[in-house]
Amino acid sequence: MRGLEALQTTPHATVDMNVSFLSGAVPGDVVECEAKTLRVGRSVCFAEAEVRNRSNGRIVAKGRFTFAILSRGYA
Amino acid sequence: MPEPPGTPFTEFIGAMLDEAGEGYSRLTLTCGPDHLGLDGHVHGGILTALMDSSVGIAISRLRGTEARRRAPHATIEMNTTFLARADEGDDLVVEGRITLSTDAIVTGESEVRLASGKVLARGRLTFAIIRRSG
């Protein structure tokens, strides 16, 4: 969404992450994760992600994320 | 004397268990190239995995092997704040503590620091005690 050039000049980094773990997964299960942005601002991005277990259709985990878009020169 | 933490995943990422007592644990990890993300800094998932493990181990030491076998505990919620980034070669120290312990729910908190004392991340975790029905 932000593009490679923006990523290189002003990288983003996770500042906050809240995850609920709803069910487990065992060896052999295939899990898939889908992520989407809720809002991409100039300095902050909000996003969410969901992990699902393909073996039984259950939601494994659900997360909400806040990313900061770092200005150039961030140490 | 540091020892392997005893969990396959935590050992896979290279953490060592420095100290553990009832309701407390301390893990250490030296960051290597396999711990880095796309931006060349240590991936946040390494920090969250270590914080999760530190509190999980603290709970294990409090509950004991037999209680854990009868009713294992599992993370159901984790809230993390990332304050600063870690780089390859950094030595991470991760401390986990229990803040509340009941029959059904245990909460804890964890902190990731550099050896210098600089705090990189803080986490609050909730574990459920899973009792098998019947």
Backbone of each chain as ProteinMPNN parsed JSONL, in Angstrom:
{"seq_chain_A": "MRGLEALQTTPHATVDMNVSFLSGAVPGDVVECEAKTLRVGRSVCFAEAEVRNRSNGRIVAKGRFTFAILSRGYA", "coords_chain_A": {"N_chain_A": [[0.822, -1.205, 0.0], [1.943, 1.267, 0.837], [4.171, 1.312, -0.736], [7.407, 0.593, -2.187], [9.351, 2.632, -2.247], [8.546, 4.555, -0.365], [8.728, 2.974, 1.844], [11.446, 2.642, 2.103], [12.4, 5.248, 2.542], [10.875, 6.312, 4.652], [10.485, 4.237, 6.911], [8.154, 1.891, 8.431], [7.218, 0.911, 11.74], [6.203, -1.446, 14.224], [4.37, -0.267, 16.972], [2.47, -0.879, 18.799], [0.663, -3.732, 19.795], [-2.031, -5.851, 19.999], [-3.215, -8.933, 20.822], [-5.538, -11.579, 20.616], [-5.786, -14.922, 21.523], [-7.534, -17.472, 20.293], [-7.895, -20.185, 19.707], [-6.08, -23.294, 19.434], [-3.341, -24.659, 17.454], [-2.138, -27.614, 15.924], [0.688, -29.834, 15.156], [0.811, -30.402, 11.678], [-1.534, -29.097, 11.051], [-2.731, -26.543, 8.848], [-2.278, -23.152, 8.815], [-3.64, -19.955, 8.028], [-3.018, -16.521, 7.391], [-4.512, -13.382, 7.363], [-4.207, -10.018, 6.606], [-5.137, -6.619, 7.078], [-5.148, -3.127, 6.355], [-6.484, -0.544, 8.386], [-6.442, 2.153, 8.566], [-4.284, 4.354, 6.955], [-2.263, 6.748, 7.849], [-0.317, 9.834, 7.887], [1.649, 9.648, 9.825], [0.965, 7.521, 11.393], [-0.201, 4.146, 11.263], [-3.029, 2.008, 11.227], [-3.972, -1.327, 11.747], [-5.265, -4.665, 11.184], [-5.225, -8.195, 11.848], [-5.87, -11.641, 11.103], [-5.609, -14.979, 12.101], [-6.341, -18.07, 10.754], [-7.346, -21.486, 11.098], [-6.963, -23.788, 8.697], [-7.626, -26.414, 8.808], [-9.821, -26.811, 10.492], [-11.367, -24.596, 10.288], [-11.507, -22.772, 12.322], [-10.957, -19.653, 14.077], [-7.738, -18.83, 14.943], [-6.174, -16.785, 16.028], [-6.488, -13.274, 16.676], [-5.566, -10.075, 15.824], [-4.743, -6.654, 16.632], [-3.137, -3.803, 15.404], [-0.811, -1.115, 15.737], [1.142, 0.943, 13.83], [4.016, 2.997, 13.59], [4.982, 5.542, 11.371], [8.109, 6.171, 10.497], [10.16, 9.034, 10.549], [12.72, 10.2, 8.305], [16.064, 9.532, 9.264], [15.652, 8.433, 11.668], [16.965, 6.854, 14.495]], "CA_chain_A": [[0.0, 0.0, 0.0], [2.798, 2.453, 0.929], [5.129, 1.253, -1.838], [8.789, 0.301, -1.804], [10.152, 3.834, -2.037], [8.149, 5.119, 0.933], [9.224, 2.041, 2.86], [12.88, 2.873, 2.279], [12.697, 6.588, 3.059], [10.218, 6.468, 5.966], [10.004, 2.888, 7.256], [7.181, 1.805, 9.521], [7.581, -0.053, 12.789], [5.117, -1.722, 15.171], [4.512, 0.338, 18.295], [1.499, -1.475, 19.695], [0.081, -4.95, 19.236], [-2.922, -6.545, 20.934], [-3.614, -10.188, 20.179], [-6.312, -12.582, 21.357], [-5.567, -16.286, 21.024], [-8.852, -18.09, 20.48], [-7.798, -21.65, 19.686], [-4.704, -23.737, 19.181], [-3.052, -25.401, 16.226], [-1.237, -28.726, 16.241], [1.488, -30.201, 13.991], [0.02, -30.913, 10.559], [-2.541, -28.093, 10.688], [-2.286, -25.433, 8.008], [-2.92, -21.905, 9.225], [-3.472, -18.849, 7.079], [-3.133, -15.228, 8.053], [-4.951, -12.314, 6.486], [-3.995, -8.729, 7.263], [-5.613, -5.469, 6.305], [-4.974, -1.831, 7.008], [-7.74, 0.131, 8.715], [-6.197, 3.537, 8.171], [-2.875, 4.684, 6.771], [-2.086, 8.193, 7.942], [1.039, 10.29, 7.562], [2.608, 9.224, 10.844], [0.49, 6.316, 12.086], [-1.052, 3.204, 10.517], [-3.787, 1.056, 12.039], [-4.201, -2.53, 10.952], [-5.696, -5.851, 11.929], [-4.878, -9.456, 11.192], [-6.567, -12.806, 11.654], [-5.036, -16.275, 11.742], [-7.367, -19.125, 10.739], [-6.871, -22.846, 10.937], [-7.66, -24.351, 7.527], [-8.038, -27.786, 9.108], [-11.14, -26.868, 11.125], [-12.078, -23.34, 10.036], [-11.544, -21.914, 13.516], [-10.027, -18.53, 14.198], [-6.67, -19.149, 15.899], [-5.783, -15.549, 16.709], [-6.958, -12.035, 16.064], [-4.681, -9.031, 16.339], [-4.893, -5.253, 16.226], [-1.779, -3.264, 15.372], [-0.524, 0.284, 15.43], [2.502, 1.143, 13.318], [4.453, 4.386, 13.421], [5.77, 5.777, 10.168], [9.264, 6.864, 11.058], [10.731, 10.03, 9.642], [14.103, 9.929, 7.91], [17.035, 9.882, 10.282], [15.346, 7.729, 12.915], [18.114, 6.017, 14.89]], "C_chain_A": [[0.865, 1.268, 0.0], [3.82, 2.487, -0.212], [6.564, 1.159, -1.336], [9.588, 1.558, -1.486], [9.837, 4.484, -0.678], [8.71, 4.275, 2.069], [10.702, 2.291, 3.156], [13.174, 4.24, 2.907], [12.092, 6.812, 4.438], [9.646, 5.119, 6.382], [8.962, 2.921, 8.372], [7.597, 0.72, 10.499], [6.404, -0.221, 13.735], [5.371, -0.985, 16.48], [3.541, -0.281, 19.299], [0.85, -2.671, 19.033], [-0.768, -5.629, 20.302], [-3.479, -7.775, 20.242], [-4.446, -11.033, 21.126], [-6.065, -13.932, 20.711], [-6.822, -17.097, 21.336], [-8.821, -19.614, 20.466], [-6.373, -22.027, 19.321], [-4.564, -24.365, 17.806], [-2.031, -26.475, 16.591], [-0.428, -29.084, 14.992], [0.623, -30.849, 12.906], [-1.067, -29.939, 10.128], [-1.91, -27.065, 9.744], [-3.018, -24.192, 8.477], [-2.67, -20.842, 8.168], [-3.704, -17.549, 7.831], [-3.498, -14.16, 7.032], [-4.801, -11.004, 7.251], [-4.577, -7.624, 6.413], [-5.404, -4.183, 7.093], [-6.353, -1.229, 7.252], [-7.639, 1.598, 8.335], [-4.69, 3.741, 8.041], [-2.76, 6.202, 6.758], [-0.665, 8.593, 7.593], [2.073, 9.793, 8.569], [2.209, 7.934, 11.552], [-0.354, 5.468, 11.14], [-1.77, 2.299, 11.511], [-4.105, -0.153, 11.166], [-4.727, -3.649, 11.834], [-5.331, -7.096, 11.135], [-5.607, -10.593, 11.884], [-5.856, -14.067, 11.174], [-6.146, -17.317, 11.832], [-6.714, -20.478, 10.513], [-7.657, -23.486, 9.785], [-8.216, -25.743, 7.825], [-9.436, -27.842, 9.718], [-11.938, -25.568, 10.987], [-12.091, -22.37, 11.205], [-10.587, -20.727, 13.396], [-9.01, -18.9, 15.276], [-6.294, -17.91, 16.705], [-6.273, -14.343, 15.931], [-6.12, -10.909, 16.671], [-5.012, -7.656, 15.801], [-3.526, -4.582, 16.375], [-1.768, -1.761, 15.131], [0.932, 0.36, 14.993], [2.785, 2.639, 13.276], [5.213, 4.472, 12.108], [6.909, 6.697, 10.593], [9.824, 7.858, 10.046], [12.188, 9.679, 9.366], [15.058, 10.345, 9.043], [16.74, 9.245, 11.628], [16.49, 6.788, 13.265], [17.639, 4.638, 15.288]], "O_chain_A": [[0.581, 2.221, -0.725], [4.279, 3.558, -0.607], [6.89, 1.583, -0.227], [10.408, 1.559, -0.567], [10.736, 4.901, 0.052], [9.111, 4.792, 3.112], [11.152, 2.172, 4.295], [14.096, 4.368, 3.713], [12.717, 7.432, 5.299], [8.449, 4.88, 6.224], [8.905, 3.869, 9.156], [8.244, -0.26, 10.129], [5.687, 0.739, 14.019], [6.465, -1.068, 17.037], [3.764, -0.214, 20.508], [0.523, -2.631, 17.847], [-0.275, -5.946, 21.385], [-4.134, -7.675, 19.204], [-4.102, -11.186, 22.298], [-6.129, -14.065, 19.488], [-7.129, -17.37, 22.497], [-9.627, -20.261, 21.135], [-5.567, -21.176, 18.947], [-5.546, -24.57, 17.093], [-1.175, -26.273, 17.452], [-0.8, -28.691, 13.887], [-0.189, -31.73, 13.186], [-1.48, -29.946, 8.968], [-0.72, -26.763, 9.834], [-4.247, -24.179, 8.533], [-1.633, -20.829, 7.504], [-4.485, -17.491, 8.781], [-2.874, -14.05, 5.977], [-5.218, -10.897, 8.404], [-4.523, -7.675, 5.185], [-5.474, -4.161, 8.322], [-7.266, -1.379, 6.44], [-8.596, 2.206, 7.855], [-3.922, 3.345, 8.918], [-3.115, 6.855, 5.777], [0.103, 7.788, 7.066], [3.227, 9.547, 8.216], [3.029, 7.323, 12.237], [-1.117, 5.989, 10.327], [-1.19, 1.877, 12.511], [-4.461, -0.014, 9.996], [-4.647, -3.589, 13.061], [-5.154, -7.052, 9.917], [-5.92, -10.529, 13.073], [-5.541, -14.204, 9.992], [-6.813, -17.434, 12.86], [-5.69, -20.602, 9.842], [-8.865, -23.698, 9.89], [-9.16, -26.194, 7.176], [-10.166, -28.808, 9.494], [-13.049, -25.456, 11.507], [-12.626, -21.267, 11.093], [-9.563, -20.789, 12.716], [-9.387, -19.245, 16.396], [-6.119, -17.982, 17.921], [-6.447, -14.382, 14.713], [-5.989, -10.812, 17.891], [-5.492, -7.504, 14.678], [-2.842, -4.785, 17.378], [-2.61, -1.221, 14.414], [1.833, -0.098, 15.695], [1.906, 3.443, 12.967], [5.995, 3.582, 11.774], [6.695, 7.842, 10.991], [9.944, 7.564, 8.856], [12.806, 8.936, 10.127], [14.869, 11.378, 9.685], [17.456, 9.466, 12.605], [16.934, 6.009, 12.421], [18.451, 3.787, 15.652]]}, "seq_chain_B": "MPEPPGTPFTEFIGAMLDEAGEGYSRLTLTCGPDHLGLDGHVHGGILTALMDSSVGIAISRLRGTEARRRAPHATIEMNTTFLARADEGDDLVVEGRITLSTDAIVTGESEVRLASGKVLARGRLTFAIIRRSG", "coords_chain_B": {"N_chain_B": [[23.403, -20.943, 36.391], [22.881, -20.769, 32.972], [20.249, -22.465, 31.183], [18.693, -24.616, 28.677], [15.401, -23.545, 27.745], [13.399, -25.507, 27.588], [11.168, -25.623, 25.976], [10.273, -26.453, 22.702], [9.94, -24.41, 20.653], [10.922, -22.04, 21.825], [13.521, -22.766, 22.296], [14.286, -23.141, 19.673], [14.452, -20.526, 18.669], [16.641, -19.749, 20.015], [16.865, -18.938, 22.677], [17.93, -18.777, 26.114], [17.394, -20.045, 29.397], [17.853, -18.19, 32.154], [17.244, -17.796, 34.836], [14.791, -19.006, 37.081], [11.932, -18.986, 39.124], [9.26, -19.447, 41.508], [6.698, -17.992, 39.919], [8.295, -16.261, 38.492], [10.599, -15.546, 35.832], [13.642, -15.445, 33.897], [14.873, -14.871, 30.739], [17.417, -15.098, 28.203], [18.823, -13.85, 25.153], [20.99, -13.768, 22.428], [21.015, -11.696, 19.718], [20.885, -12.734, 16.375], [21.595, -13.03, 12.777], [19.372, -14.432, 11.774], [17.271, -13.518, 13.243], [16.335, -11.176, 12.28], [14.179, -8.695, 10.729], [12.58, -7.426, 7.729], [13.525, -4.812, 7.668], [16.054, -4.903, 8.679], [16.369, -4.813, 11.397], [15.809, -6.39, 14.627], [13.161, -8.682, 14.507], [9.859, -7.99, 15.612], [8.352, -10.133, 16.429], [10.105, -11.872, 17.625], [10.618, -10.636, 20.046], [8.042, -10.644, 21.184], [7.58, -13.382, 21.344], [9.52, -14.151, 23.192], [8.686, -12.733, 25.457], [6.181, -13.885, 25.908], [6.987, -16.536, 26.423], [8.512, -16.114, 28.748], [6.662, -15.373, 30.713], [5.004, -17.594, 30.584], [6.744, -19.611, 31.501], [7.24, -18.647, 34.072], [4.72, -19.04, 35.174], [4.52, -21.817, 34.942], [6.492, -22.61, 36.772], [5.362, -21.715, 39.104], [2.981, -23.209, 39.265], [3.719, -25.872, 39.026], [4.756, -29.162, 37.861], [2.862, -31.278, 37.94], [0.304, -30.072, 38.276], [0.249, -28.634, 35.942], [0.237, -30.634, 34.049], [-2.225, -31.838, 34.485], [-3.977, -29.708, 33.982], [-3.236, -27.747, 31.593], [-1.748, -24.489, 30.91], [-2.486, -21.726, 28.756], [-1.734, -19.059, 26.523], [-4.068, -16.487, 26.176], [-4.424, -13.845, 25.664], [-2.544, -11.054, 24.611], [-0.923, -8.059, 25.1], [1.099, -5.708, 23.692], [3.683, -3.283, 23.848], [5.926, -1.619, 21.864], [8.997, -0.118, 22.297], [11.61, 0.519, 21.531], [14.134, -0.386, 19.095], [15.887, -3.479, 18.415], [19.11, -4.744, 17.486], [21.225, -6.807, 15.369], [23.51, -8.765, 17.187], [22.934, -7.653, 19.613], [22.4, -8.249, 23.1], [19.704, -9.638, 24.579], [17.631, -9.317, 27.456], [15.058, -10.837, 29.133], [12.418, -10.526, 31.283], [9.908, -12.146, 33.1], [6.902, -11.946, 34.983], [4.388, -12.928, 37.355], [1.233, -11.424, 37.837], [-1.305, -11.826, 38.76], [-3.023, -14.604, 40.067], [-5.359, -17.038, 39.599], [-7.817, -19.749, 39.866], [-8.708, -20.099, 37.301], [-7.669, -18.157, 35.595], [-4.581, -16.604, 34.829], [-2.549, -13.787, 35.129], [0.14, -11.85, 33.754], [3.232, -9.961, 33.472], [5.76, -8.681, 31.288], [9.077, -7.74, 30.32], [11.347, -6.575, 27.886], [14.734, -6.028, 27.753], [17.826, -4.39, 26.883], [21.219, -5.43, 27.575], [22.319, -3.202, 28.667], [20.286, -2.048, 30.051], [18.382, -0.555, 28.806], [14.99, -0.31, 27.926], [13.156, -2.236, 25.643], [10.711, -3.365, 24.957], [7.414, -3.893, 26.296], [5.119, -6.12, 27.807], [1.795, -7.311, 28.453], [0.149, -10.069, 29.677], [-2.386, -12.611, 29.422], [-3.279, -15.708, 30.664], [-5.078, -18.749, 30.267], [-6.239, -21.341, 32.376], [-6.553, -24.504, 31.363], [-9.001, -26.704, 31.819], [-9.762, -30.007, 31.408], [-12.881, -31.313, 30.404], [-15.05, -33.544, 32.225]], "CA_chain_B": [[23.897, -21.457, 35.102], [21.8, -20.775, 31.977], [19.863, -23.78, 30.682], [17.665, -24.507, 27.643], [14.119, -23.303, 28.412], [12.568, -26.708, 27.644], [10.088, -25.548, 24.986], [10.921, -26.53, 21.377], [9.983, -23.147, 19.894], [11.802, -21.076, 22.502], [14.89, -23.23, 22.036], [14.515, -22.937, 18.242], [14.91, -19.159, 18.409], [17.979, -19.614, 20.616], [16.841, -18.345, 24.017], [18.382, -19.574, 27.244], [16.739, -19.71, 30.663], [18.889, -17.74, 33.088], [16.787, -17.965, 36.213], [13.346, -19.184, 37.187], [11.42, -19.346, 40.442], [7.796, -19.43, 41.521], [6.116, -16.735, 39.453], [9.304, -15.38, 37.878], [11.643, -16.167, 35.003], [14.479, -14.544, 33.108], [15.444, -15.489, 29.545], [18.376, -14.255, 27.48], [19.015, -14.204, 23.744], [21.887, -12.93, 21.625], [20.364, -11.563, 18.407], [21.688, -13.111, 15.215], [21.009, -12.634, 11.479], [18.073, -15.08, 11.553], [16.233, -12.857, 14.053], [16.057, -9.851, 11.715], [13.07, -8.494, 9.807], [12.877, -6.809, 6.434], [14.206, -3.527, 7.855], [17.401, -5.106, 9.206], [16.335, -4.814, 12.86], [15.246, -7.632, 15.159], [11.716, -8.788, 14.273], [9.063, -7.858, 16.827], [7.856, -11.448, 16.837], [11.086, -12.473, 18.54], [10.409, -10.03, 21.366], [6.771, -11.114, 21.756], [7.738, -14.808, 21.677], [10.301, -14.232, 24.431], [7.853, -12.259, 26.576], [5.176, -14.93, 26.123], [7.667, -17.667, 27.073], [8.979, -15.764, 30.099], [5.526, -15.449, 31.641], [4.581, -19.001, 30.583], [7.663, -20.356, 32.376], [6.981, -18.173, 35.441], [3.489, -19.715, 35.612], [4.857, -23.244, 35.103], [7.241, -22.786, 38.023], [4.443, -21.49, 40.218], [1.95, -24.246, 39.328], [4.325, -27.189, 39.176], [4.603, -30.082, 36.734], [1.649, -32.099, 38.038], [-0.858, -29.2, 38.005], [0.325, -28.261, 34.528], [-0.13, -31.818, 33.265], [-3.677, -32.021, 34.634], [-4.687, -28.571, 33.377], [-2.199, -26.87, 31.044], [-2.121, -23.082, 30.712], [-2.223, -21.24, 27.398], [-1.933, -17.614, 26.335], [-5.3, -16.11, 25.468], [-4.395, -12.422, 25.322], [-1.235, -10.422, 24.799], [-0.865, -6.647, 24.7], [2.527, -5.374, 23.644], [4.132, -1.962, 23.42], [7.325, -1.633, 21.415], [9.556, 1.201, 22.629], [12.857, 0.758, 20.794], [14.469, -1.552, 18.277], [17.116, -4.223, 18.722], [19.923, -5.037, 16.304], [22.063, -8.0, 15.403], [24.607, -8.659, 18.152], [22.426, -7.211, 20.92], [22.041, -9.259, 24.096], [18.4, -9.313, 25.172], [17.268, -9.911, 28.742], [13.595, -10.802, 29.191], [11.931, -10.954, 32.596], [8.463, -12.354, 33.19], [6.389, -12.034, 36.36], [2.937, -13.116, 37.503], [0.601, -10.322, 38.554], [-2.539, -12.331, 39.379], [-3.167, -16.033, 39.823], [-6.603, -17.628, 40.094], [-8.005, -21.118, 39.385], [-9.047, -20.132, 35.878], [-6.93, -17.151, 34.821], [-3.338, -16.066, 35.403], [-2.025, -12.666, 34.34], [1.549, -11.572, 33.997], [3.818, -8.898, 32.669], [7.117, -8.995, 30.878], [9.831, -6.614, 29.779], [12.576, -6.916, 27.153], [15.746, -4.981, 27.9], [19.196, -4.667, 26.459], [22.086, -5.644, 28.732], [22.575, -1.869, 29.241], [19.133, -1.646, 30.851], [17.39, 0.123, 27.958], [13.785, -1.131, 27.726], [12.762, -2.307, 24.234], [9.29, -3.708, 24.815], [6.697, -4.336, 27.493], [3.944, -6.904, 27.461], [0.878, -7.793, 29.487], [-0.374, -11.326, 29.139], [-3.396, -13.364, 30.161], [-3.285, -17.14, 30.378], [-6.206, -19.518, 30.793], [-5.946, -22.706, 32.845], [-7.492, -25.297, 30.567], [-9.408, -27.937, 32.51], [-10.498, -30.926, 30.512], [-14.178, -31.658, 30.992], [-15.272, -34.955, 32.522]], "C_chain_B": [[22.755, -21.491, 34.081], [21.527, -22.182, 31.457], [18.87, -23.607, 29.537], [16.292, -24.384, 28.309], [13.165, -24.487, 28.423], [11.378, -26.7, 26.709], [10.716, -25.548, 23.601], [11.041, -25.188, 20.661], [10.961, -22.151, 20.516], [13.268, -21.472, 22.314], [15.263, -23.0, 20.578], [15.013, -21.519, 17.955], [16.203, -18.838, 19.172], [18.013, -19.024, 22.004], [17.38, -19.324, 25.055], [17.645, -19.101, 28.497], [17.825, -19.429, 31.691], [18.524, -18.042, 34.527], [15.28, -18.172, 36.2], [12.994, -19.588, 38.605], [9.912, -19.299, 40.375], [7.291, -18.058, 41.099], [7.1, -15.782, 38.812], [10.19, -16.183, 36.934], [12.426, -15.102, 34.246], [15.123, -15.337, 31.975], [16.461, -14.539, 28.924], [18.493, -14.759, 26.042], [20.016, -13.233, 23.127], [21.331, -12.899, 20.21], [21.332, -11.867, 17.27], [20.998, -12.722, 13.921], [19.637, -13.253, 11.217], [16.938, -14.439, 12.352], [15.766, -11.544, 13.436], [14.83, -9.854, 10.806], [13.556, -7.81, 8.545], [13.712, -5.533, 6.572], [15.606, -3.66, 8.458], [17.499, -5.012, 10.721], [15.683, -6.121, 13.326], [13.716, -7.612, 15.026], [10.959, -8.734, 15.607], [8.53, -9.181, 17.338], [8.817, -12.18, 17.756], [10.853, -11.94, 19.951], [9.108, -10.544, 22.0], [6.871, -12.592, 22.148], [8.487, -14.958, 23.003], [9.475, -13.792, 25.637], [6.79, -13.298, 26.928], [5.808, -16.108, 26.882], [8.041, -17.338, 28.514], [7.84, -15.847, 31.109], [5.011, -16.891, 31.723], [5.439, -19.841, 31.522], [7.442, -19.954, 33.839], [5.743, -18.872, 36.014], [3.754, -21.202, 35.854], [5.558, -23.492, 36.434], [6.362, -22.577, 39.248], [3.504, -22.689, 40.387], [2.537, -25.635, 39.541], [3.949, -28.143, 38.057], [3.271, -30.823, 36.759], [0.395, -31.282, 37.709], [-0.904, -28.838, 36.524], [-0.099, -29.422, 33.632], [-1.644, -32.042, 33.305], [-4.453, -30.941, 33.893], [-3.652, -27.581, 32.848], [-2.677, -25.414, 30.923], [-1.712, -22.644, 29.31], [-2.517, -19.752, 27.32], [-3.258, -17.368, 25.632], [-5.299, -14.64, 25.058], [-2.991, -11.879, 25.549], [-1.28, -9.003, 24.258], [0.583, -6.188, 24.793], [2.753, -3.932, 23.209], [5.608, -2.06, 23.062], [7.898, -0.225, 21.575], [10.822, 1.528, 21.849], [13.232, -0.523, 20.07], [15.768, -2.203, 18.734], [17.815, -4.559, 17.407], [20.709, -6.327, 16.485], [23.234, -7.762, 16.369], [24.152, -8.206, 19.529], [22.134, -8.414, 21.815], [20.75, -8.836, 24.768], [18.225, -10.032, 26.503], [15.758, -9.742, 28.878], [13.144, -11.35, 30.536], [10.417, -11.058, 32.58], [8.042, -12.551, 34.633], [4.888, -12.249, 36.344], [2.366, -11.951, 38.305], [-0.689, -10.751, 39.253], [-2.638, -13.817, 39.076], [-4.463, -16.536, 40.445], [-6.715, -19.05, 39.539], [-8.176, -21.182, 37.874], [-8.149, -19.253, 35.016], [-5.658, -16.752, 35.566], [-2.887, -14.91, 34.516], [-0.57, -12.421, 34.71], [2.016, -10.4, 33.176], [5.267, -9.248, 32.372], [7.766, -7.763, 30.269], [11.058, -7.157, 29.057], [13.537, -5.747, 27.295], [17.03, -5.389, 27.203], [20.017, -4.88, 27.726], [22.371, -4.31, 29.429], [21.435, -1.381, 30.127], [18.057, -0.955, 30.031], [16.201, -0.804, 27.68], [13.352, -1.068, 26.256], [11.272, -2.583, 24.059], [8.722, -4.137, 26.165], [5.457, -5.086, 27.062], [3.108, -7.246, 28.682], [0.174, -9.004, 28.91], [-1.435, -11.924, 30.052], [-3.335, -14.816, 29.705], [-4.555, -17.747, 30.961], [-5.683, -20.859, 31.277], [-6.995, -23.595, 32.203], [-7.797, -26.622, 31.261], [-10.218, -28.79, 31.553], [-11.797, -31.311, 31.189], [-14.258, -33.169, 31.238], [-14.28, -35.553, 33.447]], "O_chain_B": [[21.758, -22.178, 34.304], [22.444, -22.99, 31.307], [18.254, -22.547, 29.429], [16.036, -25.038, 29.321], [12.204, -24.483, 29.192], [10.641, -27.684, 26.652], [11.601, -24.735, 23.332], [12.099, -24.855, 20.127], [11.732, -21.501, 19.81], [14.141, -20.614, 22.189], [16.417, -22.699, 20.271], [15.885, -21.323, 17.108], [16.785, -17.77, 18.985], [19.082, -18.64, 22.478], [17.293, -20.541, 24.888], [17.317, -17.923, 28.639], [18.608, -20.308, 32.051], [19.353, -18.477, 35.327], [14.576, -17.571, 35.39], [13.664, -20.423, 39.213], [9.342, -19.128, 39.297], [7.438, -17.08, 41.832], [6.779, -14.612, 38.605], [10.498, -17.347, 37.194], [11.93, -14.004, 33.992], [15.818, -16.328, 32.202], [16.375, -13.323, 29.098], [18.287, -15.94, 25.762], [19.895, -12.019, 23.289], [21.19, -13.941, 19.57], [22.44, -11.334, 17.211], [19.915, -12.138, 13.959], [18.822, -12.661, 10.51], [15.772, -14.781, 12.156], [14.901, -10.869, 13.994], [14.489, -10.868, 10.197], [14.754, -7.638, 8.319], [14.512, -5.213, 5.693], [16.27, -2.656, 8.72], [18.592, -5.118, 11.277], [15.09, -6.855, 12.535], [13.067, -6.633, 15.394], [11.365, -9.349, 16.593], [8.283, -9.34, 18.534], [8.403, -13.007, 18.569], [10.885, -12.692, 20.925], [9.068, -10.842, 23.193], [6.314, -13.005, 23.165], [8.128, -15.792, 23.834], [9.551, -14.398, 26.706], [6.532, -13.558, 28.104], [5.241, -16.609, 27.853], [7.905, -18.18, 29.401], [8.025, -16.332, 32.225], [4.63, -17.357, 32.797], [4.921, -20.685, 32.255], [7.453, -20.801, 34.732], [5.719, -19.247, 37.186], [3.281, -21.777, 36.835], [5.259, -24.459, 37.136], [6.586, -23.181, 40.297], [3.256, -23.135, 41.508], [1.909, -26.482, 40.175], [2.937, -27.951, 37.383], [2.624, -30.98, 35.723], [-0.47, -31.736, 36.959], [-1.979, -28.75, 35.932], [-0.718, -29.218, 32.587], [-2.262, -32.388, 32.298], [-5.466, -31.224, 33.252], [-3.235, -26.676, 33.57], [-3.878, -25.155, 30.844], [-0.725, -23.127, 28.754], [-3.435, -19.251, 27.97], [-3.536, -17.978, 24.599], [-6.085, -14.233, 24.202], [-2.336, -12.198, 26.541], [-1.633, -8.777, 23.1], [1.208, -6.273, 25.85], [2.082, -3.433, 22.305], [6.427, -2.524, 23.855], [7.344, 0.741, 21.05], [11.077, 2.692, 21.539], [12.726, -1.602, 20.38], [16.624, -1.568, 19.351], [17.182, -4.645, 16.355], [20.84, -6.857, 17.589], [23.858, -6.701, 16.364], [24.886, -8.352, 20.507], [21.681, -9.459, 21.347], [20.698, -7.809, 25.444], [18.613, -11.189, 26.662], [15.24, -8.633, 28.752], [13.446, -12.49, 30.889], [9.73, -10.157, 32.099], [8.719, -13.226, 35.408], [4.198, -11.803, 35.426], [2.934, -11.54, 39.316], [-1.117, -10.12, 40.22], [-2.366, -14.244, 37.954], [-4.647, -16.472, 41.661], [-5.822, -19.511, 38.828], [-7.837, -22.182, 37.241], [-7.897, -19.562, 33.851], [-5.668, -16.585, 36.785], [-2.848, -15.041, 33.292], [-0.118, -12.735, 35.811], [1.305, -9.904, 32.301], [5.909, -10.003, 33.102], [7.089, -6.865, 29.77], [11.725, -8.072, 29.54], [13.187, -4.606, 26.989], [17.286, -6.57, 26.966], [19.568, -4.55, 28.823], [22.632, -4.28, 30.632], [21.594, -0.412, 30.87], [16.935, -0.783, 30.506], [16.383, -1.944, 27.251], [13.199, 0.016, 25.694], [10.65, -2.089, 23.119], [9.422, -4.655, 27.035], [4.819, -4.734, 26.07], [3.624, -7.442, 29.782], [-0.335, -8.966, 27.79], [-1.394, -11.771, 31.273], [-3.34, -15.107, 28.508], [-5.044, -17.319, 32.007], [-4.79, -21.444, 30.664], [-8.188, -23.452, 32.472], [-6.971, -27.534, 31.289], [-11.213, -28.352, 30.976], [-11.828, -31.599, 32.386], [-13.617, -33.96, 30.546], [-14.37, -36.738, 33.767]]}, "name": "protein", "num_of_chains": 2, "seq": "MRGLEALQTTPHATVDMNVSFLSGAVPGDVVECEAKTLRVGRSVCFAEAEVRNRSNGRIVAKGRFTFAILSRGYAMPEPPGTPFTEFIGAMLDEAGEGYSRLTLTCGPDHLGLDGHVHGGILTALMDSSVGIAISRLRGTEARRRAPHATIEMNTTFLARADEGDDLVVEGRITLSTDAIVTGESEVRLASGKVLARGRLTFAIIRRSG"}
